[in-house]
Amino acid sequence: MNVTNGADTDFKEYQFTLSAEYLGDLILLELDKDHWLIQDSWFVDKVEVISPEGKVDKFPIYRWIHDEEVHYFRMGTAVKDFEERNSYAKSARERELKHRKGEHCWKSYVKGMPHCMEGDDACQLPPEVQFSFTKDIEFKWTAIQGLLEMNLSHLCDRKEPWTDFDSLYKVFCCHKTEVSEYVQKHWREDAFFAYQYLNGLNPILIQRCTSLPSNFPVTDDMVTLEGGAILTDEMKKGNIFLCDYKLLDGVKTNTINGKVQYLASPLVLLHKTPADELKPAAIQLQQTPAEDNPIFVPTDSEYDWLLAKTFVRGADFNLHELNVHLLRTHLLAEVFTVALLRNVPRVHPLYKLLVPHTRYTLQINVLARQKLISEYVFFSQFTASGGEGMITIMQRSLSSMTYSSLCILDDITERGVESVPNYYYRDDGLRLWDVIHRFVNGVIEHNYKSDIEVQKDSELQDYIKDIFEHGFLSKTETGIPQSFSTVDELVKFVTMVIFTCSAQHSAVNTGQLDLGDWMPNFPPSLKLPPPTVKGSATEHSLLQTLPDVSTTVNGLAVLWLLSTQSTDFVGLGKYPQELFTEDVCCNLIKEFEKELNILDAAIDDRNKNLKLPYTYTQPKSMENSVPI
C-alpha cells in the first residue's frame, strides 16, 4: 500500500506491506491518526492499494486529518447516489454530507444579496478550504507591499486635491506596466474610451441600440457622426450601441474626508465608424432628461467632453467592482462552492469535476467581507458608492441578473453584439466556452447515460435547489434552473459554473491595475457634482473633481492587491489532485489541456498584431477558481 502525504511541503510517499486473504472488491478505506505529545495534523493526498495480482485501487483523499477519529474514504471511481448497493458505502456517504453540512452553513449577509458561508474569520473555515501556507504569507505580504512598492505610504493621509497631472503621474510611474502606460497616454482619446466597453474591465454592458430609450432624447442634428452618417440611419444599420448605467440611478453616495461624493448614472451612445472603430457619440450623465442634465457630444469643448467621459469612467468603476466583479464572479462562486460542499460527496462525479474550481474561494470572500466591503474599510472609505449605496447597487444587480447573462453565448446574442469588430473578450470567451463545454460534456455523458439518470440523482437535485434558493433567492425570473431534467441542461449549467469561476473572473479582475493604475481612467469617486451646463469645465475643475490624494493612493493599493497572483497559481485545465481515476475522464482532462494550449497559441498570434494586446481571457493567465 502506498500513501502519498503532502500539503504545502515536499511530497512524501510511504509504503506498507500488509498480509491479507482476498476479500473481494474494496468498498471503503479507513484512516486514523495516533495522537502523540502534541495534536499534530496529517494531510493525506492519496492512497494506492496494490493486490498480489498487481491490481491497483486508488483512493483520492486530499484532506487534513486532525483528530483520532476513524475516517472513511472511497475509491476514485465515481459513484452516484442511486448506484450505491453496499450499506456501508451508503452510510459513509450520508455521514460525509451530514458532517459537511455542519461545517458549511448558509448565512444571509445582507438582505437581497446572495447568501454566503457562515463564518466571520478565515480561521473558522474548514482546513481544506483555507489558503495554503504559501498563499497566506504571500497574500499578507502583498497587502503591505502595495503601498510600499509604489512608494505611496507617505500619501495615504493627504486629503488635498491633485493640483496638476504631473503630480499624479509621479505617483503613477512608481509601478507601471506596458498596458497602464498605454492607458496614461491614450485615456483622453474617444477610441480608447469606447474600446474599454469591448475589452476593458466591464465588457458585458454594451448592447446594440435599435431605438433610443425614451429618457435619452438624442436627435439626428445633435450628433456629428464620422463619414457624414445620420444617427437614425446608423441605428437601422446596427451601427449604434448603448451603455446604460441605470442601476446607479439615485444611489446614496458616500462622504469621504468630510466631503459628499458624487456618482453619475450615465447613458452612453457609441457609433461604429466606417473604419470599424467604436467611438462615443453622446453622453447624458443622469437618467432623467432635464435642462440641467445636458447631452454632451464630442464637438463640445475639450474639457466639457473630457469631464463627461470622466463621470462615465467613475460610474464604470463602481458598477464594475460591485456588480460585474464582486457579485457576478466572487459571490456566485461562493454560492456554487457552498452548494457543492453541502450536497455532493467526494465520490460523486460532479464533486470531482467542480471542486478544483472552488480553491481558496471561501477564504478570499471572507477576507473581502472583512477588508473591502464591511464598515470602515476600503469600499466604505474610498469609493463613491461606499456604505448604503453599495448595498443598493448589489441588490439591484442581483434582481436584474439572469441565467442567460451568465452564459456568454446567450449573453452575446441577447445584447446583439455578435458582429462588433475588435471585441476580443467575446471572441476568446466564446472559444473558451466551447472548449469547456466539450470537456464537461465528455465527463457528464460518461457518468450519465440518460436524462432519467440525471432526474433521479437526488444529490445533484439538492445541489441546484440550494443554488436557486440561496444564490438567487428563489427568484424564478432569473431563469436559473430549480432542478435538472436533462443531460444537456446539466452540461450547460456546469459549463457556466466553470466559465464564471475561471474565464469570467479573469476577464474582469486581472486587468484592474493595468486599466486603473492611471486613476483618471478609473476613478473610484468624484468630489464635485456632474456638470449641469456646458462651457464651464477647465483642467482645473477636472482636477478638483477627481478623487483627492489619499483616496487615489488607497485605491491603487487595493488594485495592486487584487491584481497580484500567488506563486501557487493553478491554471485552468490543471488538475494536480488526482480525483478522477477512470481512464476516460483522465484522457478528457488531457484533451482539455491540449485544446486550451491551442487557444493560447492562437491568442498569442492575434496579439502580436495589436497595439494593445488583450490577454485577460487567455487560458494561461487565468486560474481554475476565484482565489484573489
C-alpha positions in Angstrom: 0.0 0.0 0.0 1.4 3.4 -1.0 0.3 6.6 0.9 1.2 9.9 -0.5 1.4 12.7 2.1 1.8 16.4 1.5 0.3 19.9 1.7 2.4 22.9 1.0 5.5 20.8 1.7 7.6 18.3 -0.3 5.5 15.2 -1.0 6.5 12.0 0.8 5.4 8.5 -0.2 5.1 5.8 2.4 4.8 2.1 1.6 3.2 -0.5 3.8 3.1 -4.3 3.2 0.1 -6.0 4.6 -0.8 -9.7 4.6 -4.4 -10.5 3.9 -6.6 -13.0 2.2 -8.5 -11.9 -0.9 -11.7 -10.2 0.4 -13.2 -9.1 -2.9 -13.7 -5.6 -4.1 -12.6 -2.8 -1.7 -15.5 -0.6 -0.6 -14.1 1.7 2.0 -10.6 2.7 3.3 -10.3 3.5 6.9 -7.7 6.0 8.0 -7.0 7.3 11.5 -4.0 9.1 13.2 -2.4 8.3 16.5 -2.1 11.2 19.0 1.4 11.8 20.4 2.6 14.5 22.6 1.1 17.3 20.6 -2.1 17.4 18.4 -0.3 17.3 15.0 -2.2 17.3 11.7 -1.7 15.0 8.8 -2.5 15.8 5.2 -3.1 12.8 3.0 -3.1 13.2 -0.8 -3.9 9.7 -1.9 -3.7 6.0 -1.0 -3.0 3.2 -3.5 -3.6 -0.3 -2.6 -1.8 -2.9 -4.7 -3.0 -6.5 -4.6 -0.7 -9.5 -5.0 -2.1 -9.9 -8.5 -1.0 -6.3 -9.3 -4.4 -4.6 -9.3 -4.1 -1.0 -8.1 -7.0 0.5 -6.3 -6.7 4.3 -6.0 -8.2 6.3 -3.1 -8.0 10.1 -3.6 -8.0 11.7 -0.1 -6.7 15.3 -0.3 -7.7 16.4 3.2 -6.4 17.1 6.6 -6.8 14.6 9.4 -6.6 16.4 12.8 -8.3 14.1 15.2 -8.0 10.5 16.3 -11.4 9.5 14.8 -11.6 6.9 12.0 -12.2 8.5 8.6 -13.7 6.6 5.7 -12.7 7.1 2.0 -13.9 5.8 -1.3 -12.1 4.7 -4.4 -11.6 7.2 -7.2 -14.3 5.6 -9.4 -17.2 8.0 -9.4 -20.5 6.6 -7.9 -23.8 8.4 -7.9 -26.2 8.0 -5.0 -28.7 5.8 -6.8 -25.9 3.4 -7.8 -24.9 2.6 -4.2 -25.6 -1.0 -3.4 -23.5 -1.5 -0.3 -25.0 -0.4 3.1 -21.5 0.6 4.4 -20.9 2.8 1.4 -24.3 4.4 1.7 -23.8 5.1 5.4 -20.4 6.6 4.8 -21.9 8.8 2.1 -24.6 10.0 4.4 -22.1 10.7 7.3 -19.9 12.7 5.0 -22.7 15.0 3.8 -24.0 15.4 7.4 -20.5 16.4 8.5 -20.1 18.9 5.7 -23.5 20.5 6.2 -22.4 21.1 9.7 -19.1 22.7 8.5 -20.6 24.7 5.7 -23.7 26.6 6.8 -25.6 29.3 4.9 -25.8 32.8 6.2 -27.7 35.9 5.0 -25.1 38.6 4.8 -27.3 41.4 3.7 -31.0 41.2 2.6 -31.4 41.0 -1.1 -27.9 39.6 -1.7 -26.7 36.0 -2.3 -26.3 34.1 0.9 -22.7 33.3 1.9 -21.0 30.8 4.1 -21.3 31.3 7.9 -18.0 32.4 9.4 -16.6 35.9 10.0 -12.9 34.9 10.2 -10.8 32.8 7.9 -9.6 30.7 10.9 -13.2 29.4 11.3 -13.2 27.8 7.9 -12.6 24.1 7.5 -8.9 23.4 6.8 -9.5 22.1 3.3 -10.8 25.4 2.0 -8.3 27.7 3.7 -5.3 29.2 2.0 -2.1 27.2 1.8 0.8 28.4 3.9 2.4 29.9 0.8 -0.8 31.6 -0.3 -1.5 33.0 3.1 2.0 34.5 3.6 2.1 36.0 0.1 -1.3 37.5 0.3 -0.5 39.3 3.6 2.8 40.5 2.2 1.2 41.8 -1.0 -1.3 43.8 1.1 1.6 45.6 2.8 3.7 45.7 -0.3 1.0 47.5 -2.3 1.8 50.8 -0.6 5.5 50.2 0.0 6.4 49.1 -3.5 4.6 52.0 -5.1 6.1 54.5 -2.6 2.6 55.6 -1.6 2.6 55.2 2.1 3.5 58.9 2.8 0.5 60.0 0.7 -2.2 57.8 2.5 -3.4 60.6 4.8 -3.2 63.6 2.4 -6.7 64.9 1.8 -5.9 67.7 -0.6 -6.8 67.6 -4.3 -4.4 67.0 -7.2 -3.1 70.3 -8.5 -1.8 69.0 -11.8 -1.4 65.9 -13.9 2.3 65.9 -13.5 2.0 65.3 -9.8 -0.4 62.4 -10.4 2.0 61.0 -13.0 4.8 60.8 -10.4 2.7 58.5 -8.3 1.5 56.5 -11.3 5.0 55.9 -12.7 6.2 54.2 -9.5 4.7 51.0 -10.7 3.5 51.0 -14.2 3.0 48.2 -16.7 3.1 48.4 -20.5 -0.7 48.5 -20.5 -1.0 51.1 -17.8 1.5 53.3 -19.6 -0.6 53.0 -22.8 -3.7 54.0 -20.7 -1.9 57.0 -19.4 -1.1 58.2 -22.9 -4.4 57.5 -24.5 -7.1 57.9 -21.8 -8.4 61.1 -23.2 -9.0 59.6 -26.7 -12.5 58.7 -27.8 -11.4 55.5 -29.4 -9.8 54.2 -26.2 -12.8 55.3 -24.1 -15.1 53.2 -26.3 -12.6 50.3 -26.7 -12.9 49.6 -22.9 -16.5 48.6 -23.4 -15.3 45.8 -25.5 -12.0 44.7 -23.9 -11.9 46.6 -20.6 -13.0 45.6 -17.1 -16.7 45.8 -17.9 -17.1 44.1 -21.2 -20.7 43.0 -20.7 -22.6 46.3 -20.6 -22.6 47.3 -24.2 -25.7 46.4 -26.3 -26.9 47.1 -29.8 -29.3 50.1 -29.9 -32.1 49.9 -32.5 -34.2 52.6 -30.9 -33.3 55.3 -28.3 -34.6 54.9 -24.8 -37.3 57.5 -24.1 -35.1 59.1 -21.4 -32.2 59.7 -23.8 -33.6 62.3 -26.3 -30.7 62.4 -28.7 -31.7 63.8 -32.1 -30.0 63.5 -35.5 -29.0 67.1 -35.6 -27.3 66.9 -32.1 -24.6 64.5 -33.1 -22.0 64.6 -35.9 -21.0 61.0 -36.9 -17.9 60.1 -38.9 -18.4 59.7 -42.6 -21.4 62.1 -42.5 -23.7 59.4 -41.3 -27.1 60.1 -39.8 -27.9 58.7 -36.3 -31.3 57.3 -37.3 -29.9 55.6 -40.4 -27.0 54.1 -38.4 -29.3 52.6 -35.8 -31.2 50.9 -38.6 -27.9 49.5 -39.9 -26.9 48.2 -36.5 -24.0 50.6 -36.0 -25.2 52.3 -32.8 -24.7 50.9 -29.3 -25.8 51.8 -25.8 -24.2 51.6 -22.4 -26.8 52.3 -19.7 -25.8 52.7 -16.0 -29.4 52.8 -14.8 -28.5 50.6 -11.8 -26.7 53.6 -10.3 -29.7 56.0 -10.5 -30.4 57.7 -7.3 -27.9 55.7 -5.3 -27.0 57.4 -2.0 -23.3 58.5 -2.2 -20.5 58.3 0.3 -18.8 61.0 2.3 -15.0 60.9 2.1 -12.7 63.2 4.2 -15.8 65.2 5.3 -17.0 65.8 1.7 -20.0 64.4 -0.1 -19.0 62.4 -3.1 -20.8 62.1 -6.5 -21.8 59.3 -8.8 -23.4 59.7 -12.2 -25.9 57.2 -13.8 -25.0 57.8 -17.4 -26.4 56.8 -20.8 -23.6 56.5 -23.4 -24.2 56.2 -27.1 -21.4 54.6 -29.2 -21.0 54.6 -33.0 -19.2 52.0 -35.1 -17.4 54.2 -37.6 -16.6 53.3 -41.3 -13.1 52.4 -40.1 -14.6 49.8 -37.8 -13.8 51.7 -34.6 -16.2 52.4 -31.8 -16.4 56.0 -30.7 -18.7 57.8 -28.3 -21.4 59.9 -29.9 -23.3 61.3 -27.0 -23.3 61.1 -23.2 -26.1 62.0 -20.7 -24.9 61.9 -17.1 -28.2 61.3 -15.3 -31.2 59.1 -16.2 -33.9 61.8 -16.2 -33.8 64.3 -19.1 -33.8 67.9 -18.0 -32.4 71.3 -18.8 -29.8 70.9 -16.1 -28.9 67.4 -17.5 -27.3 68.3 -20.9 -26.4 65.8 -23.5 -22.6 66.0 -24.2 -21.2 65.3 -27.6 -17.6 65.1 -29.0 -17.9 68.6 -30.6 -18.3 70.2 -27.2 -15.3 72.0 -25.7 -12.3 69.8 -24.8 -12.9 69.8 -21.0 -16.7 69.6 -21.2 -16.3 66.4 -23.1 -13.5 65.0 -21.1 -15.3 65.8 -17.8 -18.4 64.0 -19.1 -16.3 60.9 -20.0 -14.6 61.0 -16.6 -18.0 60.8 -14.9 -18.8 57.8 -17.0 -15.5 56.2 -16.0 -16.3 56.8 -12.4 -19.7 55.2 -12.8 -17.9 52.3 -14.5 -15.6 51.8 -11.5 -18.5 51.4 -9.1 -20.7 49.3 -11.3 -17.7 47.0 -12.3 -16.4 46.4 -8.8 -19.8 45.7 -7.1 -21.8 44.0 -9.9 -19.5 42.7 -12.6 -16.6 41.7 -10.3 -17.9 41.1 -6.8 -21.4 39.8 -7.4 -21.2 38.1 -10.7 -17.9 36.2 -10.0 -16.9 36.2 -6.3 -20.3 35.9 -4.7 -21.7 33.5 -7.3 -18.5 31.4 -7.0 -19.1 31.2 -3.2 -22.7 30.1 -3.8 -21.6 27.4 -6.2 -18.9 26.3 -3.7 -21.0 26.0 -0.6 -23.8 24.2 -2.5 -21.3 21.7 -3.8 -19.7 21.0 -0.4 -23.1 20.7 1.3 -24.8 18.4 -1.1 -22.3 16.4 -3.1 -19.9 13.8 -1.6 -16.4 13.3 -2.8 -17.2 10.1 -4.7 -19.8 11.9 -6.9 -18.7 12.8 -10.4 -19.9 16.4 -10.0 -17.7 16.9 -7.0 -14.6 15.6 -8.8 -15.4 17.9 -11.8 -16.1 21.1 -9.8 -14.1 21.1 -6.6 -10.9 22.3 -8.4 -12.9 25.4 -9.3 -13.6 26.2 -5.6 -10.0 26.5 -4.5 -9.5 29.4 -2.0 -12.8 31.0 -2.9 -14.4 30.8 0.5 -11.4 32.4 2.3 -10.9 35.1 -0.3 -14.6 36.1 0.1 -14.4 36.1 3.9 -11.4 38.4 3.6 -13.4 40.6 1.1 -16.2 41.0 3.6 -13.7 41.8 6.3 -11.3 44.1 4.5 -13.1 45.5 1.4 -16.9 45.8 1.8 -17.6 46.0 5.5 -17.9 49.2 7.5 -14.7 51.3 7.9 -12.7 49.5 5.2 -11.9 50.3 1.6 -15.2 50.5 -0.2 -16.8 52.4 2.7 -14.0 54.8 3.0 -12.7 55.5 -0.5 -15.5 54.9 -3.1 -18.5 57.0 -4.1 -20.9 54.1 -3.6 -19.5 53.1 -0.2 -21.9 52.3 2.6 -25.7 52.3 1.8 -25.1 52.9 -1.9 -23.0 49.7 -2.2 -25.9 47.6 -0.8 -28.4 49.3 -3.1 -26.3 48.6 -6.2 -25.7 45.0 -5.4 -29.4 44.4 -4.5 -30.4 45.9 -7.9 -27.8 44.0 -9.7 -28.9 40.6 -8.3 -32.6 41.5 -9.1 -31.6 42.2 -12.7 -29.3 39.2 -13.2 -30.4 36.4 -15.4 -29.1 32.9 -16.2 -28.7 33.8 -19.8 -26.4 36.7 -18.9 -24.1 34.3 -17.2 -23.8 32.1 -20.3 -21.6 34.0 -22.8 -23.2 32.6 -26.0 -26.7 33.6 -24.9 -25.4 36.9 -23.5 -23.7 38.0 -26.7 -26.8 37.2 -28.7 -29.2 39.0 -26.3 -27.0 42.1 -26.4 -26.8 42.0 -30.2 -23.0 42.3 -30.3 -22.2 39.2 -32.4 -20.5 41.3 -35.2 -18.9 44.2 -33.4 -15.3 44.3 -34.6 -12.3 44.0 -32.3 -14.3 42.5 -29.5 -11.6 40.2 -28.1 -13.5 39.4 -24.9 -16.3 38.0 -27.0 -14.0 36.1 -29.4 -11.8 34.5 -26.8 -14.7 33.9 -24.4 -16.8 32.1 -27.0 -13.9 29.8 -27.9 -13.2 29.2 -24.2 -16.9 28.4 -23.5 -16.8 25.9 -26.4 -13.6 24.2 -25.1 -15.0 24.0 -21.5 -18.4 22.8 -22.8 -16.8 19.9 -24.8 -14.8 18.8 -21.7 -17.8 19.0 -19.4 -20.0 17.2 -21.9 -17.5 14.3 -22.1 -17.3 13.9 -18.3 -21.1 14.2 -17.8 -22.1 11.9 -20.6 -19.6 9.3 -19.4 -21.4 9.4 -16.0 -25.0 10.0 -17.0 -26.2 7.7 -19.8 -29.7 9.2 -20.0 -31.9 12.0 -18.8 -33.6 9.7 -16.4 -30.3 9.2 -14.5 -30.0 13.0 -14.1 -33.5 13.2 -12.8 -33.1 10.5 -10.2 -29.8 11.8 -8.8 -31.1 13.3 -5.5 -27.7 14.8 -4.6 -27.5 16.6 -7.9 -31.0 17.9 -7.5 -30.3 19.1 -3.9 -27.2 21.0 -5.3 -29.1 23.0 -7.9 -32.0 23.6 -5.4 -29.5 25.1 -2.9 -28.1 27.4 -5.6 -31.6 28.6 -6.7 -32.7 29.2 -3.1 -29.5 30.7 -1.6 -27.8 32.2 -4.6 -30.7 33.6 -6.5 -33.2 33.9 -3.6 -35.7 31.7 -5.3 -36.4 34.3 -8.0 -37.9 32.4 -10.9 -37.5 35.4 -13.2 -33.7 34.9 -13.2 -34.2 31.7 -15.3 -31.8 29.8 -13.0 -32.8 26.1 -13.1 -34.6 24.8 -10.0 -33.9 21.2 -11.0 -32.1 19.3 -13.7 -34.2 17.3 -16.2 -31.8 16.5 -19.0 -28.1 15.8 -19.6 -27.9 18.9 -21.8 -29.3 21.1 -19.0 -26.7 19.8 -16.6 -23.8 20.2 -19.1 -24.8 23.8 -19.8 -25.0 24.7 -16.1 -21.7 23.1 -15.1 -20.0 24.8 -18.1 -21.4 28.1 -16.8 -20.0 27.5 -13.3 -16.5 26.7 -14.6 -16.6 29.6 -17.0 -17.7 32.0 -14.2 -15.1 30.8 -11.8 -12.2 30.9 -14.2 -12.6 32.8 -17.5 -15.2 35.5 -16.4 -13.3 36.2 -13.2 -10.1 36.6 -15.1 -11.7 38.9 -17.6 -13.0 41.3 -15.0 -10.2 41.0 -12.4 -6.8 40.6 -14.0 -6.6 44.0 -15.7 -7.6 46.1 -12.7 -4.1 47.5 -12.1 -3.4 47.8 -15.9 -6.5 49.9 -16.5 -7.0 51.6 -13.2 -3.4 52.5 -12.2 -3.8 55.7 -14.1 -6.6 56.9 -11.8 -8.4 59.4 -14.2 -9.3 56.4 -16.4 -10.9 54.6 -13.5 -11.7 57.0 -10.6 -13.3 55.3 -7.5 -15.1 58.5 -6.5 -15.6 62.1 -7.7 -15.7 65.2 -5.5 -17.9 67.6 -7.5 -21.3 67.0 -8.9 -21.9 66.3 -12.6 -22.0 69.4 -14.7 -25.4 71.0 -15.3 -24.3 73.3 -18.1 -21.9 73.3 -20.9 -18.9 75.7 -21.3 -17.7 75.9 -17.7 -15.2 72.9 -17.5 -11.5 73.5 -17.4 -8.4 71.4 -16.5 -8.6 72.9 -13.0 -12.2 71.9 -12.5 -11.5 68.4 -13.7 -8.6 68.1 -11.2 -10.9 69.4 -8.5 -13.5 66.8 -9.4 -11.1 63.8 -9.3 -10.5 61.9 -6.0 -8.2 63.5 -3.5 -4.6 62.2 -2.9 -5.5 59.8 -0.1 -8.4 58.3 -2.0 -6.3 57.8 -5.1 -3.4 56.0 -3.4 -5.5 53.8 -1.2 -7.4 52.8 -4.4 -4.2 52.0 -6.2 -3.0 49.8 -3.3 -6.2 47.8 -3.4 -6.0 47.4 -7.2 -2.4 46.2 -6.7 -3.6 43.6 -4.2 -6.4 42.3 -6.4 -4.2 42.0 -9.4 -1.2 40.1 -7.9 -1.2 36.4 -8.5 0.2 33.9 -5.9 3.1 31.6 -6.8 0.8 28.6 -6.1 -1.3 29.6 -9.0 -3.2 26.7 -10.6 -4.3 27.5 -14.1 -7.4 26.5 -15.9 -7.1 22.9 -17.2 -4.6 21.9 -14.5 -5.8 19.2 -12.1 -3.0 18.5 -9.6 -5.3 16.5 -7.4 -6.0 13.1 -9.0 -9.7 12.9 -8.2 -10.6 11.1 -11.4 -9.1 7.6 -11.8 -11.2 6.3 -14.7 -9.2 6.3 -18.0 -12.0 8.0 -19.9 -12.0 11.1 -17.6 -8.2 11.2 -17.3 -8.0 11.3 -21.1 -10.7 14.0 -21.3 -8.5 16.1 -18.9 -5.5 15.7 -21.2 -7.6 16.7 -24.3 -9.0 19.7 -22.4 -5.5 20.9 -21.6 -4.4 20.3 -25.2 -7.3 22.4 -26.5 -6.5 25.2 -24.1 -2.9 25.3 -25.2 -4.1 25.6 -28.8 -6.3 28.5 -27.9 -3.4 30.1 -26.0 -1.2 29.9 -29.1 -4.0 31.4 -31.3 -4.4 34.4 -28.9 -0.6 34.9 -28.8 -0.6 35.1 -32.6 -3.5 37.5 -32.6 -1.9 39.7 -30.0 1.3 40.1 -32.0 -0.5 42.4 -34.4 -2.3 44.5 -31.8 -1.2 47.9 -30.4 -2.7 46.8 -27.1 -2.7 43.0 -26.6 -5.7 41.5 -24.9 -4.7 38.7 -22.5 -7.4 38.7 -19.8 -9.3 35.8 -21.3 -6.2 33.8 -22.2 -6.2 30.3 -20.5 -2.6 30.5 -19.4 -3.3 33.7 -17.5 -6.4 32.5 -15.6 -6.8 30.4 -12.5 -9.1 27.5 -12.2 -11.0 29.3 -9.4 -11.7 32.6 -7.8 -8.7 32.8 -5.4 -8.0 36.6 -5.4 
